[in-house]
Amino acid sequence: MPIPTFIREQPSVLDRCIASTRTFTATWSPGPFDSIALVGSGSSFNALQVARPRFAAARRGPVCVQEPEDFVAELGDATARPLVVVLSQSGASMTSIAAAKAAVEAGFATLAITATPDAPLARSGAQVLIMPVGDEPVGPKTKGFLGSMVMLFLLAEALGAPASAAITGEMLARLIEPAREAAATLVPTLEAVDQIVVAGRRSHYGLALEASLKISEMAGLPTAAFPTEELLHGRLHGLTSRSLAFIIAEGDGEQAEAERAATVMATHGCRLLVVDSAGSHWPKDLALPVAPWSALGLILPFQWLAVLLAQARGLRPEAMRYGSLSAALAIKTDNRP
């Protein structure tokens, strides 16, 4: 099934994930903990990075986002007793499975989130939350990423983060085609692009990571993602007149900072676009109204940009340039990408 179909399924995924998480958290009791460890790789890591500030807002101790191997490597030096949340949509990522098992063996409260009920992650001994996104048998995840963000936001809320405004799939559905149109307008200007860079602060850094990942996976282009402050401290020297950089900004201060960077780089013939989380720049009017849900709208044009760039370059977004590397790299327990 083509990725555009999965992108268009995201409003229904949003509704299902909200309902499932609300049901789960109604009886969820993770037990005592003094910190939170969010563990995952790839798109899962990116979703955890987006959600990290929400978990911090719950005020249940320090919150860290780690890749699974790093979590396991540092487990022996841990002095805290964290709540460990391991996220893997496929449930087949070997290092995520190992991290969940290690957390359980250490006696930590451990929650595994996966879209595949019979996956090895679901048999790790951790408490399990199933992500109802449906089948997505492709490497570049779109609805899985969105579903992950939704469930993580609500888990953080259940732990004490301030209650968020109501959100529905219908609200997201209104943004799907405008996001595609915004990306389609940009694609013809990128025929000779040599790299795409995306930056953002805090939760938007997670969006930047995901945007750059999707473009690399689908369109086979060099990409990078940075926290905005890191981008401004030297990374801009890597841009050329053929490059495109985005800064995802929120609030007057961040927007002014990003606009200043865009103006400065324009004097050097480099293009930098500001993505305002209120929807007033590129893309136009595509953000949902309030945080944290604004992240769901902001990722849509980047998902479409990846698809349309791939198609413009004669690639099938589902296939990726080198096909599935998971088996060759021995990073998953099954043959899925």
Summary of the structure (lengths in Angstrom):
residues: 337
radius of gyration: 19.3
end to end distance: 14.0
largest distance: 57.0
contacts: 1212
relative contact order: 0.15
helix: 49%
strand: 14%
